[in-house]
Amino acid sequence: MGDLFLVRHGETAWSRSGRHTGWTDVPLTEHGRDEARQLVPLIRSHRLAAVFVSPAQRARETAELIGLHEARVDAELREWDYGGYEGVTTAEIQRTRPGWFLFTDGVAPGPPDRPGETPEQVGERADRVLARVDAAHAGGEEGVLLVAHGHFLRVLTARRLGLPASAGALFRLATGTLCRLGTEHGRPVIAAWNVRPGP
């Protein structure tokens, strides 16, 4: 099985300020665009069987700036539906819910079109994406690359490693970075994490 590469989109104004950005379609900042462009040499050094991207403009623009023009949009790569916590920071939430933690406590219900997701629901979505990744590998040695979002990719990493969705809490993921999930002795492992080009 080939490697699975993960790219978190570049910085946005909301990611910079710590606001939970689920389905709100905010653009990249200029710094976020620079982060994406800097990934080009890291991505070009790998052979890819398939590239999938979240429908959010911040992810699609990141893919375009990297040069991944053939990326297939996959709606299940969207970020966690934060429901009533969309646009709110962790510090603000903890003023009324002391000790609140996304990966174990989930979110408050939102409006009907954004009701919110539990960690388990995000994990089920990640499992479906991983099934498509495995199909895209099709026994070859080429990698598959996903361009998506911080919290979703953390859950997906946990699921790839055979851990519960809540274990995504263990994998801090910076904007505009490349990660690689590989195998060792036939078992999934983290081969590289939060990689940026050297100076």
C-alpha positions in Angstrom: 0.0 0.0 0.0 1.3 3.5 -0.9 1.6 6.3 1.6 -1.2 8.6 2.5 -0.2 12.3 2.5 -2.3 14.9 4.4 -2.2 18.7 3.7 -4.0 21.1 6.0 -5.0 24.2 4.1 -3.1 27.4 4.6 -3.9 30.0 7.2 -7.2 31.9 7.3 -8.2 34.8 9.4 -10.3 32.5 11.5 -7.6 29.8 12.0 -5.2 32.6 13.0 -7.6 33.8 15.7 -8.6 30.3 16.9 -12.3 30.5 15.8 -13.8 27.1 15.0 -14.2 27.1 11.2 -16.4 24.3 10.1 -18.6 25.0 7.1 -18.1 28.8 7.0 -16.3 29.4 3.7 -13.5 31.8 4.6 -10.6 32.5 2.2 -6.9 32.1 2.8 -4.9 35.0 4.1 -1.9 36.1 2.0 0.2 34.3 4.6 -1.9 31.2 4.0 -1.3 31.4 0.3 2.4 31.7 0.9 2.2 28.6 3.1 0.5 26.7 0.3 3.1 27.8 -2.4 6.0 26.7 -0.1 4.7 23.1 -0.2 5.2 22.7 -3.9 8.7 21.2 -3.8 7.6 18.8 -1.0 4.6 17.5 -3.0 6.4 17.3 -6.4 8.9 14.9 -4.9 6.2 12.2 -4.6 4.3 10.1 -7.1 0.5 10.3 -6.5 -2.2 7.9 -7.7 -5.0 10.3 -6.6 -5.6 13.6 -4.9 -8.8 14.5 -3.1 -9.8 17.9 -1.7 -12.5 19.3 0.5 -15.1 21.5 -1.2 -14.2 24.5 1.0 -12.5 27.3 -0.9 -9.6 27.4 1.6 -8.8 23.8 0.8 -9.4 24.1 -3.0 -7.3 27.2 -3.2 -4.5 25.5 -1.3 -4.6 22.6 -3.8 -4.5 25.0 -6.7 -1.6 26.9 -5.4 0.3 23.7 -4.8 -0.4 22.8 -8.5 -2.8 19.9 -7.7 -5.2 20.9 -10.6 -6.6 17.3 -11.0 -7.8 17.1 -7.4 -11.2 15.5 -7.0 -13.6 17.3 -4.7 -14.9 15.0 -1.9 -17.7 16.4 0.2 -16.8 14.1 3.1 -13.4 15.8 3.5 -15.2 18.9 4.9 -14.3 20.1 8.3 -16.1 19.1 11.5 -19.6 20.5 11.7 -19.2 22.6 14.8 -23.0 23.4 15.1 -23.6 26.1 17.7 -19.8 26.6 18.2 -19.2 27.7 14.6 -17.0 30.8 14.7 -16.4 30.6 18.5 -13.1 30.1 20.1 -12.3 27.4 22.7 -11.7 30.1 25.4 -15.1 31.6 24.7 -16.8 28.1 25.0 -15.0 27.3 28.2 -16.4 30.4 29.9 -19.8 28.7 30.0 -18.5 25.1 29.8 -15.4 24.9 31.9 -13.1 22.0 30.8 -14.9 21.6 27.5 -12.8 19.6 25.0 -13.9 19.1 21.4 -12.6 15.6 20.9 -14.5 14.2 23.9 -17.4 16.6 24.5 -18.5 17.3 20.9 -20.4 20.5 20.1 -23.6 22.3 21.0 -26.5 21.9 18.5 -26.7 24.4 15.7 -29.3 25.4 13.2 -31.1 22.8 11.1 -28.6 23.1 8.2 -25.6 22.8 10.6 -26.8 20.6 13.5 -23.2 19.7 14.6 -21.4 16.4 14.7 -20.2 14.1 17.4 -16.6 12.9 17.4 -17.9 9.4 16.4 -19.8 10.9 13.4 -16.7 12.6 12.2 -14.8 9.3 12.7 -17.4 7.4 10.6 -16.9 10.0 7.8 -13.2 9.6 8.1 -13.6 5.8 7.7 -15.5 6.3 4.5 -12.8 8.6 3.1 -10.1 6.0 4.1 -12.0 3.3 2.2 -11.8 5.5 -0.9 -8.1 6.1 -0.3 -7.5 2.3 -0.1 -9.5 1.9 -3.4 -7.4 4.6 -5.0 -4.2 2.9 -4.0 -5.4 -0.2 -5.8 -2.4 -2.2 -4.8 0.1 0.2 -6.3 3.0 2.0 -4.6 2.0 5.5 -5.5 0.6 7.7 -2.7 -2.8 9.3 -2.2 -3.0 12.9 -1.0 -5.8 14.7 0.9 -6.1 18.5 1.2 -8.5 19.2 4.0 -8.9 20.6 7.5 -7.1 20.4 10.9 -9.7 18.7 13.1 -11.0 16.4 10.4 -7.5 15.2 9.4 -6.6 14.6 13.1 -9.6 12.3 13.4 -8.8 10.6 10.1 -5.2 10.0 11.4 -6.5 8.4 14.6 -8.8 6.2 12.6 -6.0 5.2 10.2 -3.9 4.1 13.2 -6.8 2.0 14.6 -7.6 4.5 17.4 -11.0 6.0 18.4 -11.9 9.4 16.8 -11.3 11.1 20.2 -7.5 10.2 19.8 -7.3 12.9 17.1 -6.6 15.1 20.1 -3.1 13.7 20.2 -2.1 15.0 16.7 -1.7 18.8 16.7 -1.8 19.9 13.1 -0.5 23.3 11.8 -1.8 25.2 8.8 0.1 24.8 5.5 1.9 21.6 6.5 2.4 18.2 5.0 2.0 14.9 6.9 2.7 11.3 5.8 1.0 8.2 7.0 2.9 5.0 6.0 3.4 1.5 7.2 6.0 -0.4 9.2 5.9 -4.2 9.1 2.4 -4.0 7.5 1.0 -1.7 10.2 0.0 1.9 9.8 2.4 4.5 11.3 3.0 8.2 11.3 6.0 8.6 9.0 6.2 12.5 9.0 4.2 15.2 10.7 3.8 19.0 10.3 6.5 19.1 7.6 7.4 22.5 6.1 10.2 23.3 3.6 13.5 23.9 5.3 15.0 27.4 5.3 
